[in-house]
């Protein structure tokens, strides 16, 4: 009997694109309801006359911001900074604002030392 190996299925992570005019982010996984773009369509395959659904900017006004959940910054810099550079933007926000909230609570606790 010969063993048949199943073909490897690669799931391609699609890059998101951000409008430089208004900040709208085109996410291929969601598509675009206003222009009836189905989910899963990459930015490069959008029609030439497609425009930003918020501010009507042309496709040239968009910049690639990479896939969702990707660590921000340049790839060559991810190894520096005590591991903080590998955090996603959401994780960085939680770290920063969590530390600020904790510092504020410590500051308020000083009033109880009388």
C-alpha positions as CSV (number, residue, x, y, z in Angstrom):
1,X,0.0,0.0,0.0
2,X,1.2,3.4,-0.8
3,X,0.7,6.3,1.6
4,X,-0.9,9.3,0.1
5,X,0.0,12.5,1.8
6,X,-2.5,15.2,2.0
7,X,-1.6,18.4,0.2
8,X,-0.5,21.2,2.4
9,X,-3.1,23.9,2.6
10,X,-1.6,27.4,3.0
11,X,-3.8,30.1,4.4
12,X,-2.7,33.3,3.0
13,X,-2.9,36.2,5.4
14,X,-4.1,39.3,3.5
15,X,-2.6,42.7,4.1
16,X,-4.8,45.5,5.3
17,X,-4.7,49.0,3.7
18,X,-5.3,52.3,5.4
19,X,-6.6,55.5,3.8
20,X,-4.1,58.3,4.4
21,X,-6.9,60.9,4.1
22,X,-9.4,59.7,6.8
23,X,-7.8,56.6,8.5
24,X,-10.3,54.0,7.1
25,X,-8.8,50.5,7.0
26,X,-9.8,48.2,4.2
27,X,-9.8,44.7,5.7
28,X,-9.9,41.9,3.0
29,X,-11.5,39.5,5.5
30,X,-14.5,41.8,5.8
31,X,-14.8,43.2,2.3
32,X,-16.7,46.4,1.6
33,X,-20.5,46.5,1.9
34,X,-20.9,50.0,0.3
35,X,-19.4,48.9,-3.0
36,X,-20.5,45.2,-2.7
37,X,-16.9,43.8,-2.4
38,X,-17.2,40.3,-1.1
39,X,-15.0,39.2,1.9
40,X,-11.7,37.7,1.0
41,X,-10.8,40.0,-2.0
42,X,-7.3,41.3,-1.8
43,X,-6.7,45.1,-2.2
44,X,-4.9,44.6,-5.4
45,X,-7.9,42.9,-7.0
46,X,-10.3,45.8,-6.2
47,X,-11.8,47.6,-9.2
48,X,-9.8,50.6,-10.6
49,X,-12.7,52.9,-9.8
50,X,-13.1,51.7,-6.2
51,X,-12.9,54.6,-3.7
52,X,-12.7,54.9,0.1
53,X,-16.2,54.3,1.5
54,X,-15.7,57.1,4.1
55,X,-14.0,60.0,2.2
56,X,-14.1,58.8,-1.4
57,X,-10.3,58.9,-1.8
58,X,-8.8,57.0,-4.7
59,X,-6.9,53.7,-4.3
60,X,-3.6,55.6,-4.6
61,X,-4.4,57.3,-1.2
62,X,-4.1,53.9,0.6
63,X,-1.0,52.5,2.2
64,X,-0.2,48.9,3.2
65,X,-0.2,48.4,6.9
66,X,0.2,44.6,6.9
67,X,-2.0,41.9,8.3
68,X,-4.1,42.2,11.5
69,X,-2.3,41.3,14.7
70,X,1.2,41.9,13.3
71,X,3.8,43.6,15.5
72,X,4.2,47.2,14.6
73,X,7.6,48.5,13.4
74,X,10.3,47.2,11.1
75,X,11.1,43.5,11.1
76,X,14.8,44.0,11.7
77,X,14.0,45.9,14.9
78,X,11.7,43.3,16.5
79,X,14.6,41.6,18.3
80,X,15.5,44.7,20.4
81,X,13.8,46.4,23.4
82,X,13.4,43.7,26.1
83,X,10.7,41.9,23.9
84,X,8.4,44.9,23.8
85,X,9.0,45.4,20.1
86,X,7.3,42.0,19.3
87,X,4.0,43.1,20.9
88,X,1.1,44.0,18.7
89,X,-0.3,47.5,19.0
90,X,-3.2,46.3,21.1
91,X,-0.8,44.6,23.6
92,X,1.3,47.8,23.7
93,X,-1.8,49.9,24.6
94,X,-2.8,47.5,27.3
95,X,0.8,47.6,28.8
96,X,1.0,51.4,28.7
97,X,-2.5,52.3,30.0
98,X,-2.4,49.4,32.5
99,X,0.8,50.8,33.9
100,X,-0.6,54.3,34.0
101,X,-3.7,53.1,35.9
102,X,-1.6,51.2,38.4
103,X,0.6,54.2,39.0
104,X,-2.5,56.4,39.5
105,X,-3.8,53.9,42.1
106,X,-0.4,53.9,43.9
107,X,-0.5,57.7,43.9
108,X,-4.0,57.7,45.4
109,X,-3.0,55.2,48.1
110,X,-0.5,57.7,49.4
111,X,-3.4,59.6,50.9
112,X,-4.0,56.7,53.3
113,X,-0.6,56.9,54.9
114,X,-1.5,59.6,57.4
